[in-house]
Amino acid sequence: MSDDGQHLEPAGLFDQEARDEGGYLTDARVRLPRFGTGGRRPPPKTSLPLGKARGSIATRSDSVARHPSSKPQPGPRPIEAPNRGGIVVPLLILLVSLAGLAYVGYDRYLADSAVEPTAEPALAAGVATPEATTALFVQTDGSGASVGFTMISLHDSGEAAMVFVPASLMIEVPGIGLDTLVSATRLGGIDLSSLALENLLTVGFDHVVELTPADLTELTRTFDPLLVENPRRLDRATDRDRVEVLYPAGALLLEASQAADYLARRSIGETELQRLVRHQEFWVSLLDARSAVVADELDVADNVDDFLDGLATRADSVEYRILEVDLIGGDGDLYGIDRDYLDDVIVRLDPGRSEGDVIRTRVQLLNGVGIPGLAAPIARLINPAYASVELVDNAARFDHDVTQVVYYRDEQRGAAVAIRDALGVGDVVKQIEPIDVVDITVVVGSDLASVVAIETTAAEVIEAG
């Protein structure tokens, strides 16, 4: 079925040239909408099939006997049958016609009675969707390098969650590829590293805040010195190969001027995950101290200070966790996402997502226009549709006029429609042969490239103003 409830029929090939890598598109039939009358819009102009056409596909009407009035094809004249069989041929034609009509009618019945998946799950009547205000705090050192990422969510139910992310996490950075959050910050500032996290989690942050050493000093100045339960001794090696203890384990009175150093420094042999435990203890102490001086009226959605006050009022009920990761090697403690726990983290940050079956949609982005730099703005567009760009590559050709949002299984169609709506352009099509690497493939056409260019220009004007 199409978005307008129209019947779909085979109409072409969705073709991606053969590749050695797994998970890419293969030749398959595409179903395009067939529009009727009654004031409905005409079918949109579709782009050519990907790759080279492998042959035409017969439509269902070709399998039904031709109308008796159609013009006969030239050829040898058939031998006439005896008169006693003159009635047999018309009867056979009638039976074949009736069988064809019955097949088409039954197929339409199945299509019309199929349950259309929706972009978002329907909630029970009278049950409000849980909402949350989110924030990302990025701690940077004196050189501007990121040393820690803290994701925070305040639920309207009264719950709160704080998730600590290692800076050396390997992540898909839109427009760059697989790289660490540290590199993303170095290449594009906290805007790029925050986009990488939003793309991974398909959760938008209401506040994105950089915490410089000066900011951390100011943040703790009111509570100077701050009482912190230091989980492990923090030391360093001296020039004479001796060990100097900077911050002993246990109860510690941390001066405001020491806060940035305390959080950024790593002890001898300490892993980044162990350092994040220190980050957690710092925030536990800071929120507990701040809870005594919160403002009376809070606007957590628009004001960062109010957001922190709102978090402080829930200091006793905040759920702290370190993002579940796997150590993948490297001298700098490189980590990869443990995807078995990713959905759980998403739901903790955005509780409304627990109402649906699909928490996150994996997207492959194929550049069909040859214009570089499209991945990042497209990732921002589809994030509200709970979609994450996981693979980026070029299409077989760069002459696509209309963007195609391709899904593989019927249960993925709702997600495909949501992505197309988020993009604002394109056609939703189905490829019969499924793949497991991604859920949806977006083949970028010139229509989407134009939208992205307009969005990018508008953003630049706003920043300049």
VENHU-V876032 format. One record per residue. N is the residue number from 0. RES is the residue in one letter. OMEGA is omega in degrees with one decimal (* if undefined). NEAR is the number of other ideal C-beta (glycine too) atoms within 10 Angstrom. D_LAST is the distance of its C-alpha to the last C-alpha in Angstrom with 2 decimals. Layout:
# VENHU-V876032
n=N res=RES omega=OMEGA near=NEAR d_last=D_LAST
n=N res=RES omega=OMEGA near=NEAR d_last=D_LAST
This chain:
# VENHU-V876032
n=0 res=M omega=175.6 near=16 d_last=45.78
n=1 res=S omega=180.0 near=17 d_last=42.50
n=2 res=D omega=-178.4 near=13 d_last=39.62
n=3 res=D omega=179.1 near=10 d_last=41.32
n=4 res=G omega=-178.1 near=11 d_last=44.68
n=5 res=Q omega=178.7 near=16 d_last=46.04
n=6 res=H omega=-179.8 near=16 d_last=48.67
n=7 res=L omega=178.9 near=15 d_last=47.71
n=8 res=E omega=178.6 near=16 d_last=49.94
n=9 res=P omega=-176.2 near=14 d_last=50.06
n=10 res=A omega=178.7 near=17 d_last=48.26
n=11 res=G omega=179.8 near=16 d_last=47.53
n=12 res=L omega=169.2 near=20 d_last=47.02
n=13 res=F omega=-165.8 near=23 d_last=44.10
n=14 res=D omega=173.4 near=21 d_last=44.78
n=15 res=Q omega=-176.8 near=21 d_last=43.31
n=16 res=E omega=-174.6 near=14 d_last=45.19
n=17 res=A omega=178.1 near=11 d_last=47.43
n=18 res=R omega=178.5 near=12 d_last=46.03
n=19 res=D omega=-178.4 near=5 d_last=47.86
n=20 res=E omega=177.5 near=8 d_last=45.32
n=21 res=G omega=171.9 near=8 d_last=45.96
n=22 res=G omega=179.4 near=13 d_last=43.78
n=23 res=Y omega=-172.9 near=19 d_last=42.58
n=24 res=L omega=174.6 near=24 d_last=43.25
n=25 res=T omega=-178.7 near=15 d_last=46.72
n=26 res=D omega=178.1 near=20 d_last=48.18
n=27 res=A omega=177.8 near=17 d_last=48.47
n=28 res=R omega=176.9 near=15 d_last=48.71
n=29 res=V omega=176.6 near=22 d_last=45.67
n=30 res=R omega=179.2 near=19 d_last=45.89
n=31 res=L omega=-175.9 near=19 d_last=43.94
n=32 res=P omega=172.6 near=22 d_last=43.90
n=33 res=R omega=-174.3 near=13 d_last=46.58
n=34 res=F omega=177.7 near=15 d_last=45.51
n=35 res=G omega=-178.9 near=9 d_last=48.11
n=36 res=T omega=176.8 near=5 d_last=48.23
n=37 res=G omega=175.6 near=5 d_last=47.52
n=38 res=G omega=179.3 near=5 d_last=44.11
n=39 res=R omega=-178.1 near=12 d_last=42.53
n=40 res=R omega=178.2 near=8 d_last=39.92
n=41 res=P omega=179.7 near=6 d_last=41.33
n=42 res=P omega=-179.7 near=14 d_last=40.92
n=43 res=P omega=177.0 near=13 d_last=37.62
n=44 res=K omega=-178.2 near=9 d_last=37.78
n=45 res=T omega=178.1 near=19 d_last=38.29
n=46 res=S omega=177.7 near=19 d_last=37.83
n=47 res=L omega=177.1 near=15 d_last=40.93
n=48 res=P omega=177.4 near=19 d_last=42.58
n=49 res=L omega=177.1 near=24 d_last=41.48
n=50 res=G omega=179.1 near=18 d_last=43.83
n=51 res=K omega=179.6 near=12 d_last=47.01
n=52 res=A omega=-179.3 near=13 d_last=48.78
n=53 res=R omega=-178.6 near=10 d_last=51.97
n=54 res=G omega=-179.0 near=7 d_last=53.74
n=55 res=S omega=178.1 near=9 d_last=53.48
n=56 res=I omega=-179.5 near=14 d_last=53.72
n=57 res=A omega=175.0 near=9 d_last=56.22
n=58 res=T omega=-175.9 near=12 d_last=55.07
n=59 res=R omega=-177.4 near=12 d_last=57.19
n=60 res=S omega=179.6 near=10 d_last=58.67
n=61 res=D omega=-178.7 near=9 d_last=60.26
n=62 res=S omega=179.4 near=10 d_last=62.38
n=63 res=V omega=-178.8 near=15 d_last=63.97
n=64 res=A omega=-178.6 near=15 d_last=66.97
n=65 res=R omega=179.3 near=13 d_last=66.10
n=66 res=H omega=-177.0 near=7 d_last=66.93
n=67 res=P omega=-176.6 near=8 d_last=70.55
n=68 res=S omega=-179.3 near=5 d_last=69.39
n=69 res=S omega=-175.5 near=8 d_last=67.29
n=70 res=K omega=-178.8 near=6 d_last=68.64
n=71 res=P omega=178.1 near=7 d_last=70.95
n=72 res=Q omega=179.5 near=6 d_last=70.16
n=73 res=P omega=180.0 near=5 d_last=72.68
n=74 res=G omega=-179.8 near=6 d_last=75.28
n=75 res=P omega=180.0 near=5 d_last=78.94
n=76 res=R omega=-179.1 near=6 d_last=80.47
n=77 res=P omega=177.4 near=6 d_last=81.22
n=78 res=I omega=-177.5 near=5 d_last=84.80
n=79 res=E omega=178.3 near=8 d_last=85.64
n=80 res=A omega=175.8 near=10 d_last=86.65
n=81 res=P omega=-176.5 near=6 d_last=89.90
n=82 res=N omega=-175.6 near=7 d_last=89.74
n=83 res=R omega=177.3 near=7 d_last=90.29
n=84 res=G omega=-176.0 near=9 d_last=86.87
n=85 res=G omega=-178.3 near=10 d_last=85.09
n=86 res=I omega=-176.0 near=9 d_last=83.59
n=87 res=V omega=-177.2 near=10 d_last=82.35
n=88 res=V omega=176.5 near=10 d_last=79.52
n=89 res=P omega=179.1 near=10 d_last=77.93
n=90 res=L omega=178.5 near=9 d_last=78.20
n=91 res=L omega=179.0 near=11 d_last=76.48
n=92 res=I omega=179.6 near=13 d_last=73.63
n=93 res=L omega=-179.5 near=11 d_last=73.30
n=94 res=L omega=179.1 near=11 d_last=73.27
n=95 res=V omega=179.4 near=12 d_last=70.63
n=96 res=S omega=179.7 near=15 d_last=68.43
n=97 res=L omega=178.9 near=11 d_last=68.84
n=98 res=A omega=178.7 near=12 d_last=68.02
n=99 res=G omega=178.5 near=15 d_last=64.82
n=100 res=L omega=179.0 near=11 d_last=63.73
n=101 res=A omega=179.4 near=10 d_last=64.52
n=102 res=Y omega=-179.9 near=13 d_last=62.42
n=103 res=V omega=-179.5 near=16 d_last=59.37
n=104 res=G omega=179.5 near=10 d_last=59.78
n=105 res=Y omega=178.9 near=10 d_last=60.14
n=106 res=D omega=177.3 near=13 d_last=57.08
n=107 res=R omega=178.9 near=11 d_last=55.05
n=108 res=Y omega=179.5 near=10 d_last=56.46
n=109 res=L omega=-179.2 near=9 d_last=55.32
n=110 res=A omega=-177.9 near=15 d_last=51.82
n=111 res=D omega=-176.8 near=10 d_last=51.49
n=112 res=S omega=179.9 near=7 d_last=52.91
n=113 res=A omega=179.1 near=11 d_last=50.68
n=114 res=V omega=-180.0 near=8 d_last=48.29
n=115 res=E omega=174.0 near=11 d_last=44.69
n=116 res=P omega=-178.8 near=19 d_last=42.59
n=117 res=T omega=-179.0 near=13 d_last=39.46
n=118 res=A omega=179.3 near=19 d_last=36.00
n=119 res=E omega=-178.4 near=16 d_last=36.33
n=120 res=P omega=178.0 near=15 d_last=39.64
n=121 res=A omega=178.6 near=8 d_last=41.01
n=122 res=L omega=178.2 near=13 d_last=41.71
n=123 res=A omega=-177.3 near=6 d_last=44.81
n=124 res=A omega=177.1 near=5 d_last=44.78
n=125 res=G omega=-179.5 near=5 d_last=43.59
n=126 res=V omega=-178.4 near=8 d_last=42.13
n=127 res=A omega=176.8 near=8 d_last=38.45
n=128 res=T omega=177.9 near=12 d_last=36.35
n=129 res=P omega=179.7 near=17 d_last=35.67
n=130 res=E omega=-179.1 near=13 d_last=32.03
n=131 res=A omega=170.4 near=22 d_last=30.36
n=132 res=T omega=-172.9 near=21 d_last=27.21
n=133 res=T omega=178.5 near=21 d_last=26.49
n=134 res=A omega=173.3 near=20 d_last=24.91
n=135 res=L omega=175.5 near=23 d_last=24.91
n=136 res=F omega=179.9 near=25 d_last=25.39
n=137 res=V omega=177.5 near=23 d_last=25.28
n=138 res=Q omega=177.0 near=23 d_last=27.26
n=139 res=T omega=178.6 near=22 d_last=26.64
n=140 res=D omega=-176.5 near=16 d_last=28.93
n=141 res=G omega=179.3 near=11 d_last=28.45
n=142 res=S omega=-178.7 near=7 d_last=27.70
n=143 res=G omega=178.7 near=12 d_last=24.96
n=144 res=A omega=179.9 near=14 d_last=27.41
n=145 res=S omega=-179.2 near=25 d_last=27.66
n=146 res=V omega=179.1 near=23 d_last=31.02
n=147 res=G omega=179.7 near=22 d_last=30.90
n=148 res=F omega=-179.8 near=26 d_last=29.26
n=149 res=T omega=178.5 near=21 d_last=30.02
n=150 res=M omega=-174.8 near=23 d_last=29.41
n=151 res=I omega=178.5 near=25 d_last=30.04
n=152 res=S omega=174.0 near=23 d_last=30.76
n=153 res=L omega=-179.8 near=25 d_last=31.67
n=154 res=H omega=175.7 near=18 d_last=33.78
n=155 res=D omega=176.4 near=14 d_last=34.25
n=156 res=S omega=-178.5 near=10 d_last=37.94
n=157 res=G omega=179.1 near=9 d_last=37.80
n=158 res=E omega=178.1 near=16 d_last=37.98
n=159 res=A omega=179.9 near=24 d_last=35.64
n=160 res=A omega=177.3 near=22 d_last=35.45
n=161 res=M omega=-176.2 near=23 d_last=34.21
n=162 res=V omega=-179.6 near=22 d_last=34.41
n=163 res=F omega=-173.8 near=21 d_last=34.33
n=164 res=V omega=177.4 near=27 d_last=33.45
n=165 res=P omega=-178.2 near=23 d_last=34.69
n=166 res=A omega=-179.8 near=26 d_last=32.13
n=167 res=S omega=176.5 near=21 d_last=34.55
n=168 res=L omega=174.2 near=25 d_last=34.53
n=169 res=M omega=-171.7 near=19 d_last=34.73
n=170 res=I omega=176.0 near=21 d_last=32.34
n=171 res=E omega=179.5 near=19 d_last=30.99
n=172 res=V omega=-176.8 near=26 d_last=27.52
n=173 res=P omega=-179.5 near=26 d_last=25.85
n=174 res=G omega=-178.7 near=20 d_last=25.43
n=175 res=I omega=-175.3 near=17 d_last=27.59
n=176 res=G omega=-178.0 near=9 d_last=30.81
n=177 res=L omega=-178.0 near=10 d_last=33.07
n=178 res=D omega=-179.9 near=18 d_last=32.05
n=179 res=T omega=175.7 near=22 d_last=31.81
n=180 res=L omega=176.3 near=27 d_last=29.00
n=181 res=V omega=179.7 near=18 d_last=29.20
n=182 res=S omega=179.3 near=21 d_last=28.58
n=183 res=A omega=178.5 near=26 d_last=25.67
n=184 res=T omega=-179.6 near=24 d_last=23.94
n=185 res=R omega=-176.3 near=16 d_last=24.88
n=186 res=L omega=-174.5 near=13 d_last=23.61
n=187 res=G omega=-179.9 near=18 d_last=20.32
n=188 res=G omega=-177.7 near=15 d_last=19.86
n=189 res=I omega=175.9 near=21 d_last=20.40
n=190 res=D omega=-178.5 near=13 d_last=18.13
n=191 res=L omega=179.6 near=20 d_last=20.88
n=192 res=S omega=176.7 near=29 d_last=23.78
n=193 res=S omega=176.1 near=23 d_last=22.68
n=194 res=L omega=179.1 near=22 d_last=22.36
n=195 res=A omega=178.2 near=27 d_last=25.86
n=196 res=L omega=176.5 near=23 d_last=27.25
n=197 res=E omega=179.1 near=20 d_last=25.70
n=198 res=N omega=179.3 near=24 d_last=27.20
n=199 res=L omega=-172.4 near=25 d_last=30.53
n=200 res=L omega=-172.7 near=26 d_last=30.87
n=201 res=T omega=176.2 near=24 d_last=29.03
n=202 res=V omega=177.3 near=23 d_last=27.71
n=203 res=G omega=179.4 near=15 d_last=24.05
n=204 res=F omega=177.2 near=20 d_last=22.97
n=205 res=D omega=178.0 near=17 d_last=21.38
n=206 res=H omega=171.5 near=17 d_last=20.63
n=207 res=V omega=-170.2 near=19 d_last=20.13
n=208 res=V omega=172.8 near=18 d_last=20.81
n=209 res=E omega=178.0 near=17 d_last=21.60
n=210 res=L omega=175.5 near=21 d_last=24.65
n=211 res=T omega=175.5 near=15 d_last=25.06
n=212 res=P omega=178.7 near=17 d_last=28.39
n=213 res=A omega=179.6 near=11 d_last=26.92
n=214 res=D omega=179.8 near=16 d_last=25.57
n=215 res=L omega=175.8 near=24 d_last=29.04
n=216 res=T omega=179.9 near=16 d_last=30.73
n=217 res=E omega=-178.3 near=13 d_last=28.78
n=218 res=L omega=-176.8 near=19 d_last=29.40
n=219 res=T omega=-174.4 near=25 d_last=33.15
n=220 res=R omega=-178.1 near=13 d_last=33.53
n=221 res=T omega=-173.4 near=12 d_last=34.72
n=222 res=F omega=-176.6 near=17 d_last=37.50
n=223 res=D omega=-3.6 near=14 d_last=38.50
n=224 res=P omega=-178.6 near=14 d_last=40.80
n=225 res=L omega=179.3 near=23 d_last=40.14
n=226 res=L omega=-176.7 near=12 d_last=43.29
n=227 res=V omega=174.4 near=24 d_last=42.85
n=228 res=E omega=-176.3 near=13 d_last=45.54
n=229 res=N omega=-173.0 near=19 d_last=45.18
n=230 res=P omega=-179.9 near=14 d_last=46.57
n=231 res=R omega=-178.8 near=16 d_last=47.82
n=232 res=R omega=178.5 near=15 d_last=48.37
n=233 res=L omega=-174.9 near=21 d_last=45.54
n=234 res=D omega=177.2 near=18 d_last=46.94
n=235 res=R omega=177.7 near=13 d_last=46.48
n=236 res=A omega=179.0 near=10 d_last=48.83
n=237 res=T omega=-179.9 near=9 d_last=49.61
n=238 res=D omega=-178.8 near=5 d_last=50.52
n=239 res=R omega=178.5 near=6 d_last=54.18
n=240 res=D omega=174.4 near=6 d_last=53.92
n=241 res=R omega=-179.6 near=9 d_last=54.10
n=242 res=V omega=178.1 near=11 d_last=52.06
n=243 res=E omega=179.1 near=10 d_last=50.14
n=244 res=V omega=-179.8 near=11 d_last=49.28
n=245 res=L omega=-179.0 near=13 d_last=45.86
n=246 res=Y omega=-178.6 near=19 d_last=45.65
n=247 res=P omega=177.7 near=12 d_last=48.96
n=248 res=A omega=178.7 near=12 d_last=49.33
n=249 res=G omega=-178.9 near=11 d_last=49.75
n=250 res=A omega=-174.0 near=9 d_last=48.49
n=251 res=L omega=174.0 near=19 d_last=46.00
n=252 res=L omega=-174.0 near=10 d_last=44.39
n=253 res=L omega=177.3 near=22 d_last=40.98
n=254 res=E omega=-177.8 near=14 d_last=39.26
n=255 res=A omega=-179.4 near=17 d_last=35.52
n=256 res=S omega=-179.6 near=15 d_last=35.13
n=257 res=Q omega=-171.0 near=21 d_last=36.98
n=258 res=A omega=-177.6 near=26 d_last=34.96
n=259 res=A omega=179.6 near=23 d_last=32.71
n=260 res=D omega=-179.9 near=17 d_last=35.74
n=261 res=Y omega=-177.1 near=21 d_last=37.87
n=262 res=L omega=-175.3 near=22 d_last=35.57
n=263 res=A omega=-173.3 near=20 d_last=34.70
n=264 res=R omega=173.1 near=18 d_last=38.20
n=265 res=R omega=-179.2 near=15 d_last=40.81
n=266 res=S omega=178.4 near=18 d_last=44.48
n=267 res=I omega=178.9 near=11 d_last=47.19
n=268 res=G omega=-178.1 near=7 d_last=47.74
n=269 res=E omega=175.7 near=17 d_last=45.12
n=270 res=T omega=179.7 near=15 d_last=43.25
n=271 res=E omega=178.1 near=21 d_last=39.63
n=272 res=L omega=176.8 near=16 d_last=40.82
n=273 res=Q omega=176.1 near=15 d_last=42.97
n=274 res=R omega=-179.8 near=23 d_last=40.03
n=275 res=L omega=174.2 near=22 d_last=38.20
n=276 res=V omega=176.1 near=17 d_last=41.18
n=277 res=R omega=176.0 near=23 d_last=40.36
n=278 res=H omega=-179.2 near=22 d_last=36.77
n=279 res=Q omega=-178.9 near=17 d_last=38.29
n=280 res=E omega=177.0 near=17 d_last=40.61
n=281 res=F omega=-177.9 near=22 d_last=37.85
n=282 res=W omega=175.4 near=21 d_last=35.86
n=283 res=V omega=-178.9 near=16 d_last=39.11
n=284 res=S omega=-177.5 near=20 d_last=39.80
n=285 res=L omega=-179.3 near=23 d_last=36.31
n=286 res=L omega=178.8 near=20 d_last=36.10
n=287 res=D omega=178.6 near=16 d_last=39.65
n=288 res=A omega=-177.4 near=17 d_last=38.92
n=289 res=R omega=-176.8 near=21 d_last=35.69
n=290 res=S omega=-178.9 near=15 d_last=37.53
n=291 res=A omega=-175.0 near=9 d_last=39.32
n=292 res=V omega=-177.3 near=10 d_last=36.28
n=293 res=V omega=178.2 near=16 d_last=34.00
n=294 res=A omega=-178.4 near=13 d_last=32.35
n=295 res=D omega=-179.2 near=5 d_last=34.11
n=296 res=E omega=-173.6 near=6 d_last=31.36
n=297 res=L omega=173.4 near=18 d_last=29.03
n=298 res=D omega=-170.9 near=13 d_last=25.91
n=299 res=V omega=-176.7 near=21 d_last=26.01
n=300 res=A omega=-173.4 near=14 d_last=23.49
n=301 res=D omega=-174.3 near=10 d_last=20.49
n=302 res=N omega=-176.9 near=14 d_last=21.55
n=303 res=V omega=178.1 near=14 d_last=22.63
n=304 res=D omega=176.4 near=13 d_last=25.17
n=305 res=D omega=177.5 near=17 d_last=26.67
n=306 res=F omega=178.1 near=22 d_last=26.84
n=307 res=L omega=176.0 near=23 d_last=28.87
n=308 res=D omega=177.3 near=21 d_last=31.00
n=309 res=G omega=176.3 near=20 d_last=31.69
n=310 res=L omega=-178.8 near=25 d_last=32.73
n=311 res=A omega=179.0 near=21 d_last=34.90
n=312 res=T omega=179.1 near=19 d_last=36.73
n=313 res=R omega=-173.9 near=16 d_last=37.89
n=314 res=A omega=-176.5 near=19 d_last=38.82
n=315 res=D omega=-174.9 near=9 d_last=42.37
n=316 res=S omega=179.6 near=10 d_last=41.51
n=317 res=V omega=175.6 near=20 d_last=38.68
n=318 res=E omega=-179.6 near=12 d_last=39.75
n=319 res=Y omega=174.5 near=15 d_last=39.09
n=320 res=R omega=172.7 near=16 d_last=39.42
n=321 res=I omega=-178.0 near=17 d_last=38.68
n=322 res=L omega=-179.6 near=22 d_last=37.49
n=323 res=E omega=-176.4 near=15 d_last=40.61
n=324 res=V omega=174.3 near=20 d_last=40.60
n=325 res=D omega=176.2 near=12 d_last=43.22
n=326 res=L omega=-177.6 near=12 d_last=43.85
n=327 res=I omega=173.3 near=13 d_last=43.64
n=328 res=G omega=-179.0 near=9 d_last=44.59
n=329 res=G omega=-179.0 near=11 d_last=43.09
n=330 res=D omega=-176.0 near=5 d_last=43.27
n=331 res=G omega=-178.9 near=11 d_last=40.08
n=332 res=D omega=179.1 near=20 d_last=41.21
n=333 res=L omega=-177.3 near=17 d_last=39.43
n=334 res=Y omega=173.7 near=26 d_last=39.27
n=335 res=G omega=-178.3 near=14 d_last=39.00
n=336 res=I omega=168.5 near=20 d_last=38.33
n=337 res=D omega=-170.8 near=12 d_last=41.48
n=338 res=R omega=176.5 near=12 d_last=40.74
n=339 res=D omega=-177.5 near=9 d_last=43.72
n=340 res=Y omega=-173.6 near=13 d_last=41.80
n=341 res=L omega=180.0 near=18 d_last=38.31
n=342 res=D omega=-179.8 near=15 d_last=38.70
n=343 res=D omega=178.0 near=12 d_last=39.94
n=344 res=V omega=179.4 near=22 d_last=36.85
n=345 res=I omega=-178.9 near=20 d_last=34.62
n=346 res=V omega=178.2 near=18 d_last=36.67
n=347 res=R omega=179.2 near=22 d_last=36.50
n=348 res=L omega=-178.4 near=21 d_last=32.69
n=349 res=D omega=-172.0 near=22 d_last=32.54
n=350 res=P omega=179.4 near=19 d_last=35.89
n=351 res=G omega=-177.9 near=17 d_last=35.39
n=352 res=R omega=-177.8 near=22 d_last=35.99
n=353 res=S omega=-178.5 near=14 d_last=39.60
n=354 res=E omega=-175.1 near=15 d_last=40.50
n=355 res=G omega=177.6 near=16 d_last=40.29
n=356 res=D omega=-177.8 near=8 d_last=42.39
n=357 res=V omega=-178.9 near=18 d_last=39.57
n=358 res=I omega=-172.2 near=17 d_last=37.24
n=359 res=R omega=-179.3 near=20 d_last=35.29
n=360 res=T omega=-179.7 near=23 d_last=35.32
n=361 res=R omega=-173.3 near=18 d_last=35.54
n=362 res=V omega=169.0 near=26 d_last=33.89
n=363 res=Q omega=-177.2 near=21 d_last=34.67
n=364 res=L omega=177.9 near=24 d_last=32.01
n=365 res=L omega=-178.8 near=21 d_last=33.52
n=366 res=N omega=-178.6 near=21 d_last=31.39
n=367 res=G omega=-179.1 near=27 d_last=32.96
n=368 res=V omega=177.7 near=23 d_last=30.71
n=369 res=G omega=179.4 near=15 d_last=30.65
n=370 res=I omega=-179.0 near=14 d_last=26.87
n=371 res=P omega=173.2 near=8 d_last=25.98
n=372 res=G omega=-177.4 near=13 d_last=23.27
n=373 res=L omega=-171.4 near=22 d_last=23.73
n=374 res=A omega=-175.8 near=21 d_last=25.20
n=375 res=A omega=179.8 near=20 d_last=22.22
n=376 res=P omega=178.0 near=19 d_last=20.15
n=377 res=I omega=176.8 near=29 d_last=23.50
n=378 res=A omega=177.6 near=25 d_last=24.50
n=379 res=R omega=-177.8 near=20 d_last=21.50
n=380 res=L omega=-173.3 near=17 d_last=22.51
n=381 res=I omega=179.9 near=25 d_last=26.15
n=382 res=N omega=177.6 near=20 d_last=25.85
n=383 res=P omega=176.4 near=13 d_last=26.08
n=384 res=A omega=179.7 near=22 d_last=29.31
n=385 res=Y omega=-177.6 near=23 d_last=30.72
n=386 res=A omega=-177.0 near=27 d_last=30.79
n=387 res=S omega=176.6 near=23 d_last=30.60
n=388 res=V omega=-177.0 near=24 d_last=30.42
n=389 res=E omega=-179.8 near=18 d_last=33.52
n=390 res=L omega=177.6 near=16 d_last=34.47
n=391 res=V omega=-179.6 near=19 d_last=32.57
n=392 res=D omega=175.0 near=13 d_last=34.53
n=393 res=N omega=171.3 near=13 d_last=34.86
n=394 res=A omega=-178.9 near=23 d_last=36.72
n=395 res=A omega=-178.5 near=19 d_last=39.85
n=396 res=R omega=-179.9 near=18 d_last=38.13
n=397 res=F omega=-177.9 near=13 d_last=34.70
n=398 res=D omega=-179.6 near=12 d_last=35.32
n=399 res=H omega=178.8 near=25 d_last=34.51
n=400 res=D omega=-174.3 near=13 d_last=33.07
n=401 res=V omega=177.8 near=18 d_last=33.00
n=402 res=T omega=177.0 near=25 d_last=31.98
n=403 res=Q omega=174.7 near=27 d_last=34.96
n=404 res=V omega=-169.3 near=27 d_last=34.93
n=405 res=V omega=173.1 near=25 d_last=38.38
n=406 res=Y omega=-170.3 near=24 d_last=40.37
n=407 res=Y omega=-179.9 near=21 d_last=43.88
n=408 res=R omega=-175.9 near=13 d_last=45.53
n=409 res=D omega=-178.5 near=13 d_last=45.70
n=410 res=E omega=178.3 near=13 d_last=44.35
n=411 res=Q omega=-173.4 near=19 d_last=41.13
n=412 res=R omega=178.3 near=22 d_last=40.39
n=413 res=G omega=177.7 near=20 d_last=38.52
n=414 res=A omega=179.1 near=25 d_last=36.12
n=415 res=A omega=178.7 near=28 d_last=35.74
n=416 res=V omega=179.5 near=20 d_last=34.94
n=417 res=A omega=178.4 near=24 d_last=32.35
n=418 res=I omega=178.7 near=27 d_last=30.64
n=419 res=R omega=178.5 near=24 d_last=30.84
n=420 res=D omega=178.3 near=17 d_last=29.34
n=421 res=A omega=177.6 near=18 d_last=26.44
n=422 res=L omega=-179.8 near=21 d_last=25.87
n=423 res=G omega=179.8 near=12 d_last=26.28
n=424 res=V omega=171.6 near=19 d_last=28.51
n=425 res=G omega=177.9 near=24 d_last=31.79
n=426 res=D omega=174.2 near=23 d_last=35.45
n=427 res=V omega=-178.9 near=21 d_last=37.25
n=428 res=V omega=-178.1 near=23 d_last=40.46
n=429 res=K omega=170.0 near=19 d_last=43.18
n=430 res=Q omega=-171.6 near=23 d_last=44.89
n=431 res=I omega=-177.7 near=14 d_last=48.35
n=432 res=E omega=-175.3 near=11 d_last=48.92
n=433 res=P omega=170.0 near=11 d_last=46.94
n=434 res=I omega=-173.2 near=17 d_last=45.38
n=435 res=D omega=-175.2 near=9 d_last=44.92
n=436 res=V omega=179.5 near=13 d_last=42.12
n=437 res=V omega=177.3 near=21 d_last=39.35
n=438 res=D omega=-175.1 near=24 d_last=39.31
n=439 res=I omega=171.5 near=24 d_last=37.03
n=440 res=T omega=176.1 near=29 d_last=36.13
n=441 res=V omega=175.1 near=26 d_last=33.08
n=442 res=V omega=-172.2 near=28 d_last=33.64
n=443 res=V omega=174.6 near=27 d_last=30.30
n=444 res=G omega=-178.3 near=22 d_last=30.59
n=445 res=S omega=177.6 near=19 d_last=28.48
n=446 res=D omega=178.7 near=21 d_last=27.45
n=447 res=L omega=177.7 near=27 d_last=25.73
n=448 res=A omega=178.2 near=21 d_last=24.33
n=449 res=S omega=179.0 near=13 d_last=22.60
n=450 res=V omega=-179.3 near=18 d_last=21.18
n=451 res=V omega=178.8 near=23 d_last=19.91
n=452 res=A omega=177.9 near=14 d_last=18.32
n=453 res=I omega=-179.9 near=10 d_last=16.49
n=454 res=E omega=-179.0 near=15 d_last=15.43
n=455 res=T omega=179.2 near=15 d_last=14.29
n=456 res=T omega=179.3 near=10 d_last=12.29
n=457 res=A omega=180.0 near=10 d_last=10.56
n=458 res=A omega=179.3 near=12 d_last=9.86
n=459 res=E omega=178.6 near=10 d_last=8.51
n=460 res=V omega=179.3 near=9 d_last=6.04
n=461 res=I omega=-179.2 near=8 d_last=5.08
n=462 res=E omega=179.8 near=7 d_last=5.42
n=463 res=A omega=-178.6 near=6 d_last=3.79
n=464 res=G omega=* near=5 d_last=0.00
